[in-house]
């Protein structure tokens, strides 16, 4: 019997959540007798990643006007409800906190299982309205997918949902390139937003004062914070323009992983940091702040990297400097990185998602029932 899966997300533009959704969609589409639909409900509705030809993508015909956001939000919900009714899926999977609220409202009363997953900091403050809606609507979802055990604990403690499954993100395998020569590069990847604390990383790198190494930051401006100019000014003020480069947003991140030797991660807030997993997949030891969710699920402190208490810059510098100066240590840690990712292979994660959202429709309550 043919199974229809409907995936709902704001867009498939460049980003960790968007990449995960694309990986899941492509995996689901490869399954026999499985029809995959993706409904894009955000403002931009881009598709930056490769999507299988068999996947059917749905977009509203109108452009989202932020000056009339309430009206266009209602139009978007009407579009979503109408499209889902046309698709008649066996199951719906929605990604994204505020978007989950919109999806749950739009699909209320339909006899279709709806599974939701938050993709950022598990206790993120969404603002008064959306916090209220999350508390009221999340219990109505058929199931909730948490990225980490910490996220599950928060979900249960707040009463958001009782049918909770912990499923981490699929980590892409980044194969080595024998023609790619490694360089003395400390790499960091992420959107240029304040919670990533690239300003701290830049200053710590300069204070280590090792002229044989470079710091490369890959990521573009996001959330209207426009930090690239500010970070470039910090680099200039510190006289480190010859050692630190900001590469901006890049589609080919793998080449950066392949030519680097260490990965540094100074984020204070995560749902599940894909870039940490990708760095480990590429054989890079990682120095990371032990923020509330994510790094500790992949990094084994002292084995394949170092977990640093949040904002302990002294210890962060110490461990980063140690790796920069000790090639044997780097290679030992790099050789242990793949073992920590066995549970995060794309096929393994996709199987867990598919099994969870394919649960018998009689087993759980439907939206609005």
QUIMOHU-V504660 format. One record per residue. RES is the residue in three letters. PHI is phi in whole degrees, -180 to 180 (* if undefined). OMEGA is omega in whole degrees, 0 to 359 (* if undefined). NEAR is the number of other C-alpha atoms within 10 Angstrom. Layout:
# QUIMOHU-V504660
res:RES phi:PHI omega:OMEGA near:NEAR
res:RES phi:PHI omega:OMEGA near:NEAR
This chain:
# QUIMOHU-V504660
res:UNK phi:* omega:183 near:6
res:UNK phi:-70 omega:181 near:9
res:UNK phi:-110 omega:178 near:14
res:UNK phi:-107 omega:179 near:19
res:UNK phi:-117 omega:179 near:24
res:UNK phi:-114 omega:179 near:23
res:UNK phi:-107 omega:183 near:23
res:UNK phi:-122 omega:181 near:26
res:UNK phi:-156 omega:183 near:21
res:UNK phi:-69 omega:178 near:22
res:UNK phi:-164 omega:172 near:22
res:UNK phi:-118 omega:174 near:24
res:UNK phi:-73 omega:184 near:15
res:UNK phi:-66 omega:180 near:17
res:UNK phi:165 omega:183 near:15
res:UNK phi:-64 omega:179 near:19
res:UNK phi:-61 omega:182 near:23
res:UNK phi:-67 omega:179 near:21
res:UNK phi:-66 omega:179 near:20
res:UNK phi:-62 omega:179 near:22
res:UNK phi:-60 omega:179 near:24
res:UNK phi:-64 omega:179 near:21
res:UNK phi:-62 omega:179 near:23
res:UNK phi:-64 omega:182 near:20
res:UNK phi:-60 omega:181 near:22
res:UNK phi:-65 omega:178 near:19
res:UNK phi:-66 omega:179 near:18
res:UNK phi:-61 omega:183 near:23
res:UNK phi:-67 omega:179 near:21
res:UNK phi:-79 omega:183 near:14
res:UNK phi:-81 omega:180 near:11
res:UNK phi:-59 omega:174 near:10
res:UNK phi:57 omega:178 near:12
res:UNK phi:-123 omega:179 near:16
res:UNK phi:-108 omega:186 near:20
res:UNK phi:-114 omega:175 near:24
res:UNK phi:-119 omega:173 near:22
res:UNK phi:-122 omega:177 near:23
res:UNK phi:-108 omega:180 near:22
res:UNK phi:-98 omega:188 near:22
res:UNK phi:-124 omega:181 near:23
res:UNK phi:-85 omega:181 near:19
res:UNK phi:-76 omega:187 near:18
res:UNK phi:-100 omega:175 near:14
res:UNK phi:58 omega:179 near:19
res:UNK phi:-75 omega:169 near:15
res:UNK phi:-131 omega:183 near:15
res:UNK phi:-101 omega:181 near:15
res:UNK phi:-107 omega:180 near:16
res:UNK phi:-70 omega:180 near:11
res:UNK phi:-115 omega:180 near:16
res:UNK phi:-55 omega:183 near:16
res:UNK phi:-61 omega:183 near:9
res:UNK phi:-77 omega:182 near:13
res:UNK phi:-78 omega:180 near:17
res:UNK phi:-99 omega:183 near:13
res:UNK phi:-105 omega:181 near:16
res:UNK phi:-117 omega:176 near:17
res:UNK phi:-133 omega:172 near:20
res:UNK phi:-64 omega:181 near:19
res:UNK phi:-78 omega:183 near:8
res:UNK phi:-100 omega:174 near:11
res:UNK phi:-85 omega:179 near:13
res:UNK phi:-78 omega:180 near:19
res:UNK phi:-102 omega:184 near:12
res:UNK phi:-66 omega:178 near:11
res:UNK phi:-75 omega:177 near:8
res:UNK phi:-125 omega:191 near:9
res:UNK phi:-64 omega:180 near:13
res:UNK phi:-67 omega:179 near:11
res:UNK phi:-65 omega:182 near:12
res:UNK phi:-73 omega:173 near:17
res:UNK phi:-65 omega:177 near:18
res:UNK phi:-66 omega:177 near:13
res:UNK phi:-61 omega:180 near:14
res:UNK phi:-66 omega:179 near:26
res:UNK phi:-65 omega:177 near:19
res:UNK phi:-63 omega:178 near:15
res:UNK phi:-61 omega:181 near:20
res:UNK phi:-61 omega:181 near:23
res:UNK phi:-61 omega:181 near:18
res:UNK phi:-63 omega:181 near:13
res:UNK phi:-66 omega:180 near:16
res:UNK phi:-64 omega:177 near:20
res:UNK phi:-64 omega:178 near:14
res:UNK phi:-71 omega:182 near:9
res:UNK phi:-69 omega:187 near:15
res:UNK phi:49 omega:183 near:15
res:UNK phi:-73 omega:173 near:18
res:UNK phi:-78 omega:181 near:19
res:UNK phi:-158 omega:179 near:21
res:UNK phi:-123 omega:175 near:24
res:UNK phi:-124 omega:182 near:25
res:UNK phi:-117 omega:178 near:26
res:UNK phi:-113 omega:169 near:22
res:UNK phi:109 omega:190 near:19
res:UNK phi:-52 omega:182 near:22
res:UNK phi:-63 omega:179 near:17
res:UNK phi:-65 omega:178 near:20
res:UNK phi:-60 omega:177 near:26
res:UNK phi:-59 omega:181 near:21
res:UNK phi:-62 omega:181 near:22
res:UNK phi:-65 omega:182 near:26
res:UNK phi:-65 omega:176 near:24
res:UNK phi:-68 omega:185 near:18
res:UNK phi:-63 omega:186 near:19
res:UNK phi:-102 omega:181 near:23
res:UNK phi:-60 omega:177 near:18
res:UNK phi:92 omega:177 near:12
res:UNK phi:-82 omega:182 near:16
res:UNK phi:-87 omega:184 near:17
res:UNK phi:-134 omega:177 near:21
res:UNK phi:-65 omega:178 near:25
res:UNK phi:-123 omega:178 near:27
res:UNK phi:-107 omega:183 near:27
res:UNK phi:-126 omega:176 near:27
res:UNK phi:-148 omega:171 near:22
res:UNK phi:-79 omega:186 near:23
res:UNK phi:-122 omega:178 near:22
res:UNK phi:-133 omega:179 near:19
res:UNK phi:-47 omega:190 near:20
res:UNK phi:-64 omega:179 near:24
res:UNK phi:-111 omega:184 near:16
res:UNK phi:-59 omega:177 near:13
res:UNK phi:-80 omega:182 near:10
res:UNK phi:-94 omega:187 near:13
res:UNK phi:96 omega:188 near:9
res:UNK phi:-57 omega:184 near:8
res:UNK phi:-63 omega:185 near:9
res:UNK phi:-75 omega:171 near:17
res:UNK phi:-63 omega:178 near:16
res:UNK phi:-63 omega:180 near:12
res:UNK phi:-62 omega:179 near:17
res:UNK phi:-60 omega:180 near:19
res:UNK phi:-63 omega:182 near:16
res:UNK phi:-84 omega:189 near:13
res:UNK phi:-93 omega:185 near:22
res:UNK phi:-57 omega:178 near:24
res:UNK phi:-62 omega:181 near:17
res:UNK phi:-83 omega:179 near:22
res:UNK phi:-68 omega:179 near:24
res:UNK phi:-67 omega:179 near:26
res:UNK phi:-165 omega:183 near:26
res:UNK phi:-126 omega:179 near:26
res:UNK phi:-105 omega:178 near:26
res:UNK phi:-98 omega:182 near:25
res:UNK phi:-80 omega:182 near:25
res:UNK phi:-141 omega:177 near:22
res:UNK phi:-62 omega:177 near:16
res:UNK phi:-61 omega:179 near:18
res:UNK phi:-65 omega:178 near:25
res:UNK phi:-63 omega:180 near:23
res:UNK phi:-60 omega:180 near:15
res:UNK phi:-67 omega:179 near:14
res:UNK phi:-58 omega:182 near:24
res:UNK phi:-68 omega:182 near:13
res:UNK phi:-66 omega:180 near:11
res:UNK phi:-92 omega:178 near:11
res:UNK phi:70 omega:182 near:13
res:UNK phi:-70 omega:182 near:21
res:UNK phi:-167 omega:180 near:21
res:UNK phi:-101 omega:179 near:16
res:UNK phi:-95 omega:188 near:17
res:UNK phi:-115 omega:177 near:21
res:UNK phi:-126 omega:176 near:18
res:UNK phi:-89 omega:176 near:17
res:UNK phi:-137 omega:178 near:21
res:UNK phi:-73 omega:180 near:25
res:UNK phi:-85 omega:172 near:30
res:UNK phi:-70 omega:180 near:23
res:UNK phi:-104 omega:179 near:25
res:UNK phi:-65 omega:174 near:21
res:UNK phi:-83 omega:180 near:18
res:UNK phi:-104 omega:184 near:16
res:UNK phi:-75 omega:180 near:12
res:UNK phi:-76 omega:178 near:15
res:UNK phi:-123 omega:184 near:11
res:UNK phi:-64 omega:180 near:8
res:UNK phi:-90 omega:181 near:6
res:UNK phi:-92 omega:180 near:11
res:UNK phi:-82 omega:178 near:9
res:UNK phi:-72 omega:177 near:14
res:UNK phi:-123 omega:178 near:14
res:UNK phi:-76 omega:183 near:14
res:UNK phi:-123 omega:166 near:21
res:UNK phi:-95 omega:184 near:25
res:UNK phi:-106 omega:170 near:22
res:UNK phi:-139 omega:184 near:26
res:UNK phi:-131 omega:177 near:27
res:UNK phi:165 omega:176 near:23
res:UNK phi:-64 omega:180 near:22
res:UNK phi:-83 omega:176 near:26
res:UNK phi:-127 omega:190 near:19
res:UNK phi:-64 omega:183 near:15
res:UNK phi:-71 omega:175 near:12
res:UNK phi:-83 omega:176 near:19
res:UNK phi:52 omega:174 near:15
res:UNK phi:-65 omega:178 near:23
res:UNK phi:-62 omega:177 near:17
res:UNK phi:-65 omega:181 near:14
res:UNK phi:-61 omega:179 near:21
res:UNK phi:-60 omega:182 near:21
res:UNK phi:-67 omega:179 near:16
res:UNK phi:-65 omega:180 near:18
res:UNK phi:-62 omega:180 near:22
res:UNK phi:-64 omega:181 near:20
res:UNK phi:-68 omega:176 near:12
res:UNK phi:-65 omega:171 near:14
res:UNK phi:58 omega:175 near:11
res:UNK phi:-118 omega:186 near:13
res:UNK phi:-67 omega:181 near:10
res:UNK phi:-85 omega:184 near:11
res:UNK phi:-120 omega:175 near:17
res:UNK phi:-123 omega:172 near:21
res:UNK phi:-110 omega:179 near:23
res:UNK phi:-119 omega:179 near:21
res:UNK phi:-114 omega:181 near:24
res:UNK phi:-112 omega:180 near:19
res:UNK phi:158 omega:182 near:21
res:UNK phi:-109 omega:177 near:19
res:UNK phi:-61 omega:181 near:16
res:UNK phi:-151 omega:177 near:14
res:UNK phi:54 omega:177 near:10
res:UNK phi:57 omega:179 near:8
res:UNK phi:-94 omega:173 near:11
res:UNK phi:47 omega:185 near:14
res:UNK phi:-87 omega:185 near:19
res:UNK phi:-58 omega:180 near:19
res:UNK phi:-65 omega:180 near:11
res:UNK phi:-62 omega:181 near:12
res:UNK phi:-68 omega:177 near:17
res:UNK phi:-64 omega:177 near:18
res:UNK phi:-66 omega:177 near:13
res:UNK phi:-63 omega:179 near:16
res:UNK phi:-59 omega:181 near:21
res:UNK phi:-65 omega:180 near:13
res:UNK phi:-63 omega:180 near:10
res:UNK phi:-86 omega:179 near:13
res:UNK phi:64 omega:186 near:12
res:UNK phi:-115 omega:183 near:20
res:UNK phi:-63 omega:179 near:15
res:UNK phi:-82 omega:183 near:11
res:UNK phi:-115 omega:185 near:17
res:UNK phi:-122 omega:178 near:21
res:UNK phi:-127 omega:173 near:17
res:UNK phi:-107 omega:189 near:20
res:UNK phi:-87 omega:183 near:13
res:UNK phi:75 omega:181 near:15
res:UNK phi:-74 omega:181 near:17
res:UNK phi:-133 omega:175 near:13
res:UNK phi:-81 omega:181 near:11
res:UNK phi:-95 omega:180 near:8
res:UNK phi:-80 omega:185 near:14
res:UNK phi:-57 omega:181 near:17
res:UNK phi:-63 omega:178 near:13
res:UNK phi:-72 omega:177 near:21
res:UNK phi:-60 omega:186 near:28
res:UNK phi:-68 omega:184 near:21
res:UNK phi:-96 omega:181 near:19
res:UNK phi:-94 omega:181 near:24
res:UNK phi:-118 omega:182 near:26
res:UNK phi:-141 omega:175 near:26
res:UNK phi:-118 omega:179 near:27
res:UNK phi:-118 omega:186 near:27
res:UNK phi:-139 omega:186 near:25
res:UNK phi:-114 omega:181 near:24
res:UNK phi:-70 omega:180 near:24
res:UNK phi:-102 omega:187 near:18
res:UNK phi:-151 omega:182 near:21
res:UNK phi:-144 omega:167 near:20
res:UNK phi:-94 omega:174 near:25
res:UNK phi:-160 omega:186 near:27
res:UNK phi:-77 omega:180 near:25
res:UNK phi:-56 omega:185 near:23
res:UNK phi:-65 omega:176 near:20
res:UNK phi:-65 omega:178 near:25
res:UNK phi:-63 omega:180 near:28
res:UNK phi:-65 omega:177 near:21
res:UNK phi:-63 omega:178 near:30
res:UNK phi:-64 omega:178 near:30
res:UNK phi:-60 omega:179 near:23
res:UNK phi:-82 omega:178 near:25
res:UNK phi:84 omega:180 near:27
res:UNK phi:-96 omega:170 near:30
res:UNK phi:-65 omega:186 near:31
res:UNK phi:-120 omega:170 near:35
res:UNK phi:-109 omega:187 near:26
res:UNK phi:-141 omega:168 near:26
res:UNK phi:-65 omega:179 near:23
res:UNK phi:-84 omega:182 near:24
res:UNK phi:-73 omega:196 near:20
res:UNK phi:-61 omega:180 near:20
res:UNK phi:-155 omega:171 near:22
res:UNK phi:122 omega:186 near:25
res:UNK phi:-57 omega:182 near:27
res:UNK phi:-68 omega:177 near:17
res:UNK phi:-75 omega:184 near:18
res:UNK phi:-120 omega:183 near:24
res:UNK phi:-94 omega:172 near:24
res:UNK phi:-100 omega:189 near:17
res:UNK phi:-55 omega:179 near:14
res:UNK phi:86 omega:180 near:12
res:UNK phi:-106 omega:179 near:17
res:UNK phi:-119 omega:180 near:27
res:UNK phi:167 omega:181 near:27
res:UNK phi:-133 omega:173 near:24
res:UNK phi:-98 omega:185 near:22
res:UNK phi:-110 omega:175 near:21
res:UNK phi:-51 omega:186 near:13
res:UNK phi:-52 omega:176 near:16
res:UNK phi:68 omega:173 near:16
res:UNK phi:-81 omega:186 near:11
res:UNK phi:-68 omega:179 near:17
res:UNK phi:-63 omega:180 near:10
res:UNK phi:-70 omega:179 near:14
res:UNK phi:-59 omega:180 near:25
res:UNK phi:-62 omega:181 near:20
res:UNK phi:-61 omega:182 near:13
res:UNK phi:-70 omega:179 near:19
res:UNK phi:-64 omega:179 near:23
res:UNK phi:-63 omega:179 near:17
res:UNK phi:-60 omega:179 near:14
res:UNK phi:-68 omega:180 near:22
res:UNK phi:-65 omega:184 near:20
res:UNK phi:-93 omega:189 near:13
res:UNK phi:-123 omega:182 near:10
res:UNK phi:-65 omega:180 near:12
res:UNK phi:-62 omega:179 near:10
res:UNK phi:-62 omega:179 near:16
res:UNK phi:-59 omega:182 near:21
res:UNK phi:-68 omega:178 near:16
res:UNK phi:-63 omega:179 near:13
res:UNK phi:-66 omega:180 near:22
res:UNK phi:-63 omega:180 near:23
res:UNK phi:-74 omega:182 near:16
res:UNK phi:-101 omega:188 near:18
res:UNK phi:-69 omega:187 near:25
res:UNK phi:-67 omega:182 near:17
res:UNK phi:-61 omega:183 near:12
res:UNK phi:-77 omega:185 near:17
res:UNK phi:-110 omega:183 near:20
res:UNK phi:-57 omega:182 near:12
res:UNK phi:-82 omega:184 near:16
res:UNK phi:-118 omega:176 near:19
res:UNK phi:-64 omega:185 near:15
res:UNK phi:-56 omega:182 near:18
res:UNK phi:-64 omega:180 near:16
res:UNK phi:-64 omega:180 near:14
res:UNK phi:-66 omega:180 near:21
res:UNK phi:-63 omega:177 near:24
res:UNK phi:-60 omega:182 near:13
res:UNK phi:-68 omega:175 near:15
res:UNK phi:-61 omega:185 near:19
res:UNK phi:-62 omega:180 near:16
res:UNK phi:-63 omega:183 near:11
res:UNK phi:-69 omega:183 near:18
res:UNK phi:-81 omega:178 near:22
res:UNK phi:-102 omega:180 near:16
res:UNK phi:-58 omega:180 near:15
res:UNK phi:-52 omega:181 near:11
res:UNK phi:-64 omega:180 near:15
res:UNK phi:-79 omega:187 near:8
res:UNK phi:-78 omega:187 near:8
res:UNK phi:-134 omega:179 near:14
res:UNK phi:-66 omega:177 near:16
res:UNK phi:-92 omega:178 near:21
res:UNK phi:-57 omega:175 near:22
res:UNK phi:78 omega:182 near:15
res:UNK phi:-80 omega:* near:10
